[in-house]
Amino acid sequence: MWRSLDVKTRLIVYSLLLLLCLAAYANSFQGPFVFDDIVTIVENDSIRRLPGLVGIPPETSTTGRPIANMTFAINFAVHGLQLTT
């Protein structure tokens, strides 16, 4: 069924899905860092430099997950510790 849809219809479906996801998380962008965010993001010096793949502290939730730590490093490079800019 999905393959029978034209490109325009697929684009509309993807756009609606994106809007629904943004709506679901909209109120989370204004909140503070909580739970493991303090250790994983605020106190994690390895995300302060790109690519963020080395020097991951052993007590963070990104230990053993270098790609996740790298995405935090990219986000930090773009936005710092600001959730919204």
C-alpha positions in Angstrom: 0.0 0.0 0.0 2.7 2.5 1.0 4.5 2.0 -2.4 1.3 2.9 -4.2 1.3 6.4 -2.8 2.7 9.2 -4.9 5.6 11.4 -3.7 3.3 14.3 -2.8 1.2 12.1 -0.5 4.3 10.7 1.1 5.7 14.1 1.7 2.4 15.2 3.4 2.4 12.1 5.6 6.1 12.6 6.6 5.3 16.3 7.4 2.4 15.4 9.5 4.4 12.8 11.4 7.2 15.4 12.0 4.6 17.9 13.3 3.1 15.3 15.6 6.5 14.5 17.0 7.3 18.2 17.6 4.0 18.7 19.3 4.6 15.7 21.6 8.0 17.1 22.7 7.2 20.8 22.6 6.9 21.3 26.3 10.1 19.4 27.0 12.3 22.1 25.4 11.6 24.6 28.1 12.4 22.3 31.1 15.6 22.0 33.0 18.1 19.2 32.8 17.0 16.4 35.1 18.1 12.9 36.3 21.1 11.7 34.3 21.2 14.9 32.2 23.5 16.5 34.8 26.2 13.9 34.5 25.7 13.1 30.8 25.4 16.6 29.5 26.2 19.3 32.0 29.3 17.7 33.6 30.5 15.7 30.6 33.7 17.4 29.4 34.0 15.0 26.4 31.1 16.7 24.6 32.8 20.1 24.9 34.9 19.2 21.8 34.2 17.5 18.6 34.0 14.7 17.7 33.2 13.7 21.3 34.4 10.1 20.8 37.2 10.0 23.3 37.4 10.6 27.0 33.9 9.6 27.8 33.5 9.4 31.6 32.7 6.0 32.9 29.8 7.2 35.1 27.7 8.6 32.2 24.8 7.0 30.4 26.9 7.3 27.2 29.6 5.0 28.4 30.0 2.4 25.7 27.9 4.5 23.3 30.3 6.8 21.4 27.8 7.7 18.7 25.3 9.0 21.3 28.1 11.0 23.0 29.1 12.4 19.6 25.5 13.6 19.0 25.6 15.4 22.4 28.9 16.9 21.3 27.3 18.2 18.1 24.3 19.6 19.9 26.7 21.3 22.4 28.7 22.8 19.6 25.5 24.2 18.0 23.5 25.3 21.1 25.8 25.0 24.2 23.7 24.2 27.2 20.7 26.1 26.0 17.7 23.9 25.2 16.2 26.5 22.9 18.0 29.3 21.1 
